Amino acid sequence: MKMLRTLFITGSVLLLLSSCGGREAPATSVTDTPPVQPKQETQPVPITPEETIIEGDQTQEECTTVNDTDGLPLLTAYITRPDVSGLVDGAAKKAIDRYYDELYRKEAEWWTGDLVNFARENKKAAEDYGSEFMPFSIAETSEIVYDGSAFVSIRRDLETYTGGAHGSHAVSCENFRKSDGSLVKLAELFREADYKNALLQLLTQTIEGMEKQQSLYDNWQELLDQTFDADRFLIGPEALTIVYQEYDIAPYALGVQTFPLSYADLSNVLSEPFLREIYGGKE
């Protein structure tokens, strides 16, 4: 369902095709060509003050096209992988690199396997009905949004088109400890295991003070709880940002929703070790 609920971005598709379509390959082969940067999201996550945003690209780019037997593209994938070189070193960097090695290996298996087969089926159906086949596309960009003394936080934006009227946009988040490269779990930041209620209460108060509240679904308060995802958060220097995906609490037109919650407002429920880490760095 995630792939079917979405946002069709023609510009991204054209950019992907223009950047990767210069070479042909067999139906099951993969060819690399110099990439063209896809369109960036116009509303980035507002989690950190300007001075904490990392300058430079800190990414590794890869563009890949999979063609059908007739030489026409079935699918194009443009990936920018986060690069923590210069931010984390030693065993911590190796741990983070291993994490993304495995993550992108699984992603590649998905889109070069099941997704390519699905694209081929769609192409055949379009030919049978005399309609135009729009090649599938994947554009995943990554950004290191926070580089603190104890944590590094990475946001990944995935735009996909897999047939239908429009594509989809999803946000993934990773937060790593610089001391050992371990992935931080949301529960580790709080004193009590039942931290969710405190977050939902503050989220509700935050949204009630925003003009866009009127644009959310009528039952947005109920959906805050039902669609809450403990893997969708970003650590910043002064705030913890909670992410809700498309359609979670708002119509498609509003896109992904992000809510920065200040540590000052969460101080009664945040753990002392985390507060020491975020304000004092590694011990």
DRENVEXFI-454872 format. One record per residue (C-alpha): residue number from 1; chain; z, x, y; residue in one letter. Coordinates in steps of 0.05 Angstrom, whole numbers, plus 5000, padded with zeros to 4 digits. Layout:
# DRENVEXFI-454872
    nr   kette      w      u      v   rest
   NUM       A      Z      X      Y      a
...
This chain:
# DRENVEXFI-454872
    nr   kette      w      u      v   rest
     1       A   5000   5000   5000      m
     2       A   5014   5058   5048      k
     3       A   4942   5078   5046      m
     4       A   4918   5007   5059      l
     5       A   4963   4992   5120      r
     6       A   4932   5030   5175      t
     7       A   4895   5056   5235      l
     8       A   4820   5072   5233      f
     9       A   4805   5131   5277      i
    10       A   4730   5141   5281      t
    11       A   4737   5202   5325      g
    12       A   4779   5238   5273      s
    13       A   4729   5223   5219      v
    14       A   4670   5248   5261      l
    15       A   4708   5312   5279      l
    16       A   4725   5324   5206      l
    17       A   4653   5314   5184      l
    18       A   4625   5358   5239      s
    19       A   4675   5413   5222      s
    20       A   4665   5412   5147      c
    21       A   4597   5382   5134      g
    22       A   4556   5444   5147      g
    23       A   4556   5465   5073      r
    24       A   4541   5426   5011      e
    25       A   4576   5429   4944      a
    26       A   4572   5397   4876      p
    27       A   4610   5333   4863      a
    28       A   4670   5369   4837      t
    29       A   4667   5431   4879      s
    30       A   4704   5449   4942      v
    31       A   4674   5489   5000      t
    32       A   4709   5517   5061      d
    33       A   4680   5519   5131      t
    34       A   4710   5536   5199      p
    35       A   4751   5476   5221      p
    36       A   4750   5436   5285      v
    37       A   4818   5414   5310      q
    38       A   4825   5339   5300      p
    39       A   4850   5293   5355      k
    40       A   4925   5300   5366      q
    41       A   4973   5242   5370      e
    42       A   4981   5218   5442      t
    43       A   5055   5203   5434      q
    44       A   5092   5263   5404      p
    45       A   5163   5257   5379      v
    46       A   5209   5263   5441      p
    47       A   5265   5299   5407      i
    48       A   5275   5362   5446      t
    49       A   5276   5387   5518      p
    50       A   5212   5421   5540      e
    51       A   5241   5491   5534      e
    52       A   5256   5482   5460      t
    53       A   5184   5466   5439      i
    54       A   5153   5524   5402      i
    55       A   5095   5557   5438      e
    56       A   5033   5576   5399      g
    57       A   5001   5547   5337      d
    58       A   5049   5570   5282      q
    59       A   5000   5539   5232      t
    60       A   4950   5559   5179      q
    61       A   4886   5518   5179      e
    62       A   4842   5496   5121      e
    63       A   4783   5450   5120      c
    64       A   4751   5425   5056      t
    65       A   4694   5379   5037      t
    66       A   4680   5347   4969      v
    67       A   4608   5324   4961      n
    68       A   4576   5275   4912      d
    69       A   4518   5294   4866      t
    70       A   4469   5273   4920      d
    71       A   4499   5324   4968      g
    72       A   4531   5272   5013      l
    73       A   4605   5279   5029      p
    74       A   4655   5236   4992      l
    75       A   4717   5263   5025      l
    76       A   4737   5313   5079      t
    77       A   4806   5343   5086      a
    78       A   4832   5382   5145      y
    79       A   4901   5412   5136      i
    80       A   4944   5454   5183      t
    81       A   5001   5483   5143      r
    82       A   5064   5504   5181      p
    83       A   5076   5579   5185      d
    84       A   5147   5602   5197      v
    85       A   5129   5676   5204      s
    86       A   5170   5707   5260      g
    87       A   5219   5649   5259      l
    88       A   5250   5660   5190      v
    89       A   5248   5721   5146      d
    90       A   5271   5749   5079      g
    91       A   5292   5702   5024      a
    92       A   5294   5643   5072      a
    93       A   5220   5650   5089      k
    94       A   5202   5657   5016      k
    95       A   5239   5593   5000      a
    96       A   5204   5554   5055      i
    97       A   5136   5582   5035      d
    98       A   5149   5562   4963      r
    99       A   5167   5492   4986      y
   100       A   5100   5484   5022      y
   101       A   5061   5518   4966      d
   102       A   5084   5464   4918      e
   103       A   5076   5408   4968      l
   104       A   5004   5425   4986      y
   105       A   4987   5438   4913      r
   106       A   5008   5367   4896      k
   107       A   4970   5339   4956      e
   108       A   4907   5376   4936      a
   109       A   4912   5350   4865      e
   110       A   4916   5279   4893      w
   111       A   4857   5281   4940      w
   112       A   4811   5324   4896      t
   113       A   4827   5279   4836      g
   114       A   4845   5206   4842      d
   115       A   4824   5199   4915      l
   116       A   4755   5230   4904      v
   117       A   4744   5184   4844      n
   118       A   4764   5125   4887      f
   119       A   4716   5148   4942      a
   120       A   4660   5153   4891      r
   121       A   4674   5082   4868      e
   122       A   4672   5058   4940      n
   123       A   4607   5094   4953      k
   124       A   4575   5062   4892      k
   125       A   4600   4993   4913      a
   126       A   4572   5002   4983      a
   127       A   4505   5022   4954      e
   128       A   4505   4961   4908      d
   129       A   4519   4914   4967      y
   130       A   4472   4949   5015      g
   131       A   4527   4969   5062      s
   132       A   4544   5037   5093      e
   133       A   4595   5082   5060      f
   134       A   4643   5117   5106      m
   135       A   4668   5182   5074      p
   136       A   4743   5185   5063      f
   137       A   4781   5232   5107      s
   138       A   4849   5266   5109      i
   139       A   4875   5301   5171      a
   140       A   4944   5331   5165      e
   141       A   4972   5369   5225      t
   142       A   5039   5403   5229      s
   143       A   5083   5425   5286      e
   144       A   5146   5465   5290      i
   145       A   5185   5421   5338      v
   146       A   5251   5459   5338      y
   147       A   5270   5531   5327      d
   148       A   5345   5538   5334      g
   149       A   5393   5592   5313      s
   150       A   5412   5555   5250      a
   151       A   5354   5506   5236      f
   152       A   5279   5501   5240      v
   153       A   5249   5431   5241      s
   154       A   5177   5414   5224      i
   155       A   5138   5349   5235      r
   156       A   5075   5334   5195      r
   157       A   5027   5279   5216      d
   158       A   4979   5252   5163      l
   159       A   4920   5210   5183      e
   160       A   4879   5182   5126      t
   161       A   4818   5137   5119      y
   162       A   4807   5110   5049      t
   163       A   4761   5052   5061      g
   164       A   4773   4985   5094      g
   165       A   4776   4967   5167      a
   166       A   4820   5024   5191      h
   167       A   4860   5084   5169      g
   168       A   4934   5100   5166      s
   169       A   4982   5147   5201      h
   170       A   5046   5172   5170      a
   171       A   5098   5223   5192      v
   172       A   5136   5270   5147      s
   173       A   5195   5313   5167      c
   174       A   5226   5376   5140      e
   175       A   5289   5411   5166      n
   176       A   5307   5479   5138      f
   177       A   5368   5523   5144      r
   178       A   5350   5591   5170      k
   179       A   5405   5624   5129      s
   180       A   5373   5611   5061      d
   181       A   5311   5567   5073      g
   182       A   5343   5506   5039      s
   183       A   5319   5437   5057      l
   184       A   5371   5398   5097      v
   185       A   5390   5328   5072      k
   186       A   5410   5276   5123      l
   187       A   5476   5261   5087      a
   188       A   5497   5334   5097      e
   189       A   5502   5323   5172      l
   190       A   5556   5270   5168      f
   191       A   5630   5267   5151      r
   192       A   5626   5206   5107      e
   193       A   5577   5186   5053      a
   194       A   5569   5118   5086      d
   195       A   5536   5146   5148      y
   196       A   5478   5096   5149      k
   197       A   5517   5040   5183      n
   198       A   5536   5085   5240      a
   199       A   5463   5105   5249      l
   200       A   5438   5034   5246      l
   201       A   5489   5011   5297      q
   202       A   5468   5065   5346      l
   203       A   5394   5051   5332      l
   204       A   5405   4978   5347      t
   205       A   5440   4994   5413      q
   206       A   5384   5042   5431      t
   207       A   5328   4993   5417      i
   208       A   5363   4936   5454      e
   209       A   5360   4979   5516      g
   210       A   5285   4991   5511      m
   211       A   5230   4948   5540      e
   212       A   5188   4954   5477      k
   213       A   5241   4914   5439      q
   214       A   5200   4852   5455      q
   215       A   5140   4882   5419      s
   216       A   5176   4895   5353      l
   217       A   5178   4845   5296      y
   218       A   5224   4787   5309      d
   219       A   5269   4810   5251      n
   220       A   5268   4883   5271      w
   221       A   5344   4890   5263      q
   222       A   5339   4869   5190      e
   223       A   5279   4915   5180      l
   224       A   5316   4975   5210      l
   225       A   5361   4971   5149      d
   226       A   5308   4953   5097      q
   227       A   5258   5006   5116      t
   228       A   5307   5062   5133      f
   229       A   5285   5127   5101      d
   230       A   5335   5184   5096      a
   231       A   5279   5235   5090      d
   232       A   5249   5217   5158      r
   233       A   5291   5253   5209      f
   234       A   5285   5314   5254      l
   235       A   5340   5359   5279      i
   236       A   5336   5379   5352      g
   237       A   5382   5418   5399      p
   238       A   5415   5356   5429      e
   239       A   5392   5297   5387      a
   240       A   5377   5274   5317      l
   241       A   5310   5236   5314      t
   242       A   5301   5179   5264      i
   243       A   5229   5162   5245      v
   244       A   5201   5094   5223      y
   245       A   5131   5090   5196      q
   246       A   5074   5043   5216      e
   247       A   5091   4971   5200      y
   248       A   5164   4986   5185      d
   249       A   5193   4951   5246      i
   250       A   5133   4940   5290      a
   251       A   5060   4917   5287      p
   252       A   5005   4967   5272      y
   253       A   4986   4974   5346      a
   254       A   5053   5005   5362      l
   255       A   5045   5059   5309      g
   256       A   5100   5104   5284      v
   257       A   5167   5093   5318      q
   258       A   5215   5151   5335      t
   259       A   5285   5145   5362      f
   260       A   5325   5205   5387      p
   261       A   5400   5195   5379      l
   262       A   5443   5244   5418      s
   263       A   5496   5285   5382      y
   264       A   5545   5264   5436      a
   265       A   5537   5191   5414      d
   266       A   5544   5211   5341      l
   267       A   5601   5260   5350      s
   268       A   5652   5216   5315      n
   269       A   5612   5214   5251      v
   270       A   5577   5282   5249      l
   271       A   5609   5335   5205      s
   272       A   5645   5393   5236      e
   273       A   5603   5444   5197      p
   274       A   5539   5414   5225      f
   275       A   5565   5413   5296      l
   276       A   5585   5486   5289      r
   277       A   5515   5502   5262      e
   278       A   5477   5464   5315      i
   279       A   5517   5491   5373      y
   280       A   5540   5558   5346      g
   281       A   5485   5580   5299      g
   282       A   5493   5616   5234      k
   283       A   5561   5644   5217      e
